[in-house]
Amino acid sequence: MPRQAATTPKPRPATAPLTRSESLRLQIADEIVSGALEPGTPLDEQELAARFGVSRTPVREAIRQLSASGLVSVRPHRGAVVALPTPSQLNNMFEAMGELEGLCAGLAARNMTVPERRGLEALHEDLRLLVHQGDPTSYHEKNEAFHAAIYAGSHNGYLAELTLMTRARVAPFRRAQFRATGRLGGSYQEHDLIVQAILRGDQTGAVEAMRAHIGIVRDAFRSYAGVR
């Protein structure tokens, strides 16, 4: 018998506290994409553990997660070093992300149930309030829940799984772009176009709005990080 498609993965709730490894991953990723840790810088587990006041276990897991994003290169028997993706690699990652998220948004416009649509509207409203508060950290966390709701609303577990895997690779770059001036408000307006298309069942409009949103996210990160 053919293998059944994987069920839709359940992302960590936005309100759940970060694990130590997740918190470390975010902190180290911020330092890499901001340039505080330059490409080629060795990442010594013992030094990082002492610096952040944790054991080496969460440090090791954080480095493993960062390697999946292309931010860290783990060399057998030689340790880990900072390794940012090239502009071409980064563009390819965002291009794939835009296509996958566009597919999710289009299917969500067609398949989302009424309760799921109401949940998406509630997340959208939460993001609006965070824009007014000017809180990029909380906005990023709620933004992940917003996009995850669209993946789940596609009602295609295999597509949702692929999209979540790709999102994990580009997550540090998506998070960094929220520090750009005016980016929170811009992100919310882009989301609004996606939400309205989904609510009216406009599959083509939802695909186009999501693709455009991911393209703007890519350009915002490039501008923030000085990547050409």
C-alpha positions as CSV (number, residue, x, y, z in Angstrom):
1,M,0.0,0.0,0.0
2,P,1.2,3.6,-0.7
3,R,2.6,5.5,2.2
4,Q,0.2,8.0,3.6
5,A,1.2,11.7,3.7
6,A,2.5,13.0,7.0
7,T,0.1,14.7,9.2
8,T,0.4,18.4,9.7
9,P,3.1,19.1,12.2
10,K,2.2,21.0,15.4
11,P,4.4,24.0,15.8
12,R,5.3,25.3,19.3
13,P,2.5,27.5,20.6
14,A,3.4,31.2,20.5
15,T,2.7,31.5,24.2
16,A,4.9,28.6,25.2
17,P,8.2,29.5,26.9
18,L,11.4,29.0,24.8
19,T,13.6,26.1,25.6
20,R,17.2,26.8,26.5
21,S,18.4,25.6,23.1
22,E,15.8,27.7,21.3
23,S,16.7,30.8,23.3
24,L,20.4,30.2,22.6
25,R,19.7,29.6,18.9
26,L,17.9,33.0,18.6
27,Q,20.6,34.9,20.5
28,I,23.5,33.4,18.4
29,A,21.5,33.8,15.2
30,D,21.0,37.5,16.0
31,E,24.7,38.0,16.5
32,I,25.5,36.3,13.2
33,V,23.0,38.1,11.0
34,S,23.8,41.4,12.6
35,G,27.6,40.9,11.9
36,A,28.6,40.7,15.6
37,L,29.9,37.2,14.8
38,E,31.6,37.2,11.5
39,P,31.9,34.3,9.0
40,G,34.7,32.0,10.0
41,T,34.4,32.7,13.7
42,P,34.8,29.4,15.7
43,L,31.9,28.5,18.0
44,D,33.4,26.8,21.0
45,E,30.7,24.9,23.0
46,Q,32.5,25.3,26.3
47,E,33.0,29.0,25.8
48,L,29.4,29.5,24.8
49,A,28.1,27.5,27.7
50,A,30.1,29.6,30.1
51,R,29.0,32.8,28.5
52,F,25.3,32.0,28.6
53,G,25.5,30.2,31.9
54,V,24.2,26.8,30.6
55,S,25.5,23.3,30.1
56,R,27.0,22.2,26.8
57,T,23.9,20.2,25.9
58,P,21.6,23.1,24.9
59,V,24.6,24.8,23.2
60,R,25.2,21.7,21.1
61,E,21.5,21.5,20.2
62,A,21.4,25.2,19.3
63,I,24.5,24.8,17.0
64,R,22.8,21.8,15.3
65,Q,19.7,23.9,14.7
66,L,21.7,26.8,13.3
67,S,23.5,24.5,10.9
68,A,20.1,23.7,9.3
69,S,19.8,27.4,8.5
70,G,23.2,27.6,6.9
71,L,24.4,30.0,9.6
72,V,26.8,27.5,11.0
73,S,29.1,25.0,9.4
74,V,29.8,21.9,11.5
75,R,33.1,20.3,10.5
76,P,33.8,16.7,11.6
77,H,36.5,16.6,14.3
78,R,37.1,20.4,13.8
79,G,34.2,22.0,15.5
80,A,31.6,24.6,14.3
81,V,32.2,28.0,12.6
82,V,30.0,30.8,11.5
83,A,29.1,30.4,7.8
84,L,26.5,32.7,6.3
85,P,24.8,31.6,3.1
86,T,25.9,33.4,-0.1
87,P,23.5,35.9,-1.5
88,S,22.6,33.4,-4.3
89,Q,21.9,30.7,-1.7
90,L,19.8,33.1,0.4
91,N,17.8,34.1,-2.7
92,N,17.2,30.5,-3.6
93,M,15.9,29.8,-0.1
94,F,13.5,32.7,-0.1
95,E,12.3,31.8,-3.6
96,A,11.4,28.3,-2.5
97,M,9.8,29.7,0.7
98,G,7.7,32.1,-1.4
99,E,6.4,29.3,-3.6
100,L,5.7,26.9,-0.7
101,E,3.9,29.5,1.4
102,G,2.0,30.7,-1.7
103,L,0.7,27.2,-2.2
104,C,-0.3,27.0,1.5
105,A,-2.2,30.4,1.3
106,G,-4.0,29.4,-1.9
107,L,-5.2,26.1,-0.4
108,A,-6.1,27.8,2.8
109,A,-8.4,30.2,0.8
110,R,-10.1,27.1,-0.5
111,N,-10.0,24.7,2.4
112,M,-10.0,26.7,5.7
113,T,-13.0,26.0,7.9
114,V,-15.0,28.8,9.5
115,P,-13.4,28.3,13.0
116,E,-9.9,28.3,11.3
117,R,-10.7,31.6,9.5
118,R,-11.8,33.2,12.7
119,G,-8.6,32.0,14.4
120,L,-6.6,33.6,11.6
121,E,-8.4,36.8,12.0
122,A,-7.7,36.8,15.8
123,L,-4.0,36.3,15.2
124,H,-4.0,39.1,12.7
125,E,-5.6,41.4,15.3
126,D,-3.0,40.4,17.8
127,L,-0.3,41.4,15.4
128,R,-2.0,44.7,14.8
129,L,-1.8,45.4,18.6
130,L,1.9,44.4,18.6
131,V,2.6,46.9,15.8
132,H,1.3,49.7,17.9
133,Q,3.3,48.5,20.9
134,G,6.5,48.4,18.7
135,D,7.5,45.0,20.1
136,P,9.5,43.1,17.4
137,T,10.3,40.1,19.6
138,S,6.6,39.4,20.4
139,Y,5.6,40.2,16.8
140,H,8.0,37.6,15.5
141,E,6.6,34.9,17.8
142,K,3.0,35.8,16.9
143,N,4.0,36.0,13.2
144,E,5.2,32.4,13.4
145,A,1.8,31.4,14.7
146,F,0.1,33.4,12.0
147,H,1.9,31.6,9.2
148,A,1.6,28.2,10.9
149,A,-2.2,28.7,10.9
150,I,-2.1,29.2,7.2
151,Y,0.0,26.1,6.7
152,A,-2.5,24.1,8.8
153,G,-5.4,25.7,7.0
154,S,-4.2,24.3,3.7
155,H,-5.3,20.9,4.9
156,N,-2.4,19.3,3.1
157,G,-0.1,17.8,5.7
158,Y,2.7,17.0,3.4
159,L,2.9,20.5,2.0
160,A,2.7,21.9,5.6
161,E,5.6,19.7,6.6
162,L,7.8,20.8,3.7
163,T,6.9,24.5,4.4
164,L,7.8,24.2,8.1
165,M,11.1,22.6,7.3
166,T,12.0,25.3,4.8
167,R,10.8,28.0,7.2
168,A,13.2,26.7,9.9
169,R,16.1,27.3,7.5
170,V,15.2,30.9,6.8
171,A,13.8,31.8,10.3
172,P,16.9,33.7,11.5
173,F,16.7,36.0,8.4
174,R,13.0,36.5,8.7
175,R,13.4,37.4,12.4
176,A,16.2,39.9,11.7
177,Q,14.3,41.9,9.2
178,F,11.8,43.1,11.9
179,R,14.5,45.4,13.2
180,A,14.3,47.5,10.0
181,T,12.5,50.8,10.5
182,G,8.8,50.6,9.7
183,R,9.0,46.9,9.1
184,L,6.4,45.8,11.6
185,G,3.7,48.0,10.0
186,G,4.7,46.9,6.6
187,S,4.5,43.3,7.5
188,Y,1.0,43.8,9.0
189,Q,-0.3,45.5,5.8
190,E,1.1,42.6,3.7
191,H,-0.6,40.1,6.0
192,D,-3.9,42.0,5.6
193,L,-3.9,41.4,1.9
194,I,-3.3,37.7,2.5
195,V,-6.0,37.5,5.2
196,Q,-8.6,39.3,3.0
197,A,-7.9,37.0,0.1
198,I,-8.3,33.9,2.2
199,L,-11.5,35.2,3.9
200,R,-13.1,35.8,0.5
201,G,-12.0,32.4,-0.8
202,D,-9.7,34.0,-3.5
203,Q,-7.2,31.2,-4.1
204,T,-5.2,33.1,-6.8
205,G,-5.2,36.3,-4.8
206,A,-3.9,34.6,-1.7
207,V,-1.1,32.9,-3.6
208,E,0.0,36.2,-5.2
209,A,-0.3,38.1,-1.9
210,M,1.8,35.6,0.0
211,R,4.5,35.4,-2.7
212,A,4.7,39.2,-2.7
213,H,5.0,39.2,1.1
214,I,7.9,36.7,1.1
215,G,9.7,38.7,-1.6
216,I,9.4,41.8,0.5
217,V,10.7,39.9,3.6
218,R,13.7,38.9,1.5
219,D,14.4,42.4,0.4
220,A,13.9,43.8,3.9
221,F,16.5,41.4,5.3
222,R,19.0,42.2,2.4
223,S,18.6,45.9,3.3
224,Y,19.0,45.3,7.0
225,A,22.1,43.1,6.6
226,G,23.6,45.1,3.7
227,V,23.4,42.0,1.4
228,R,23.3,42.8,-2.3
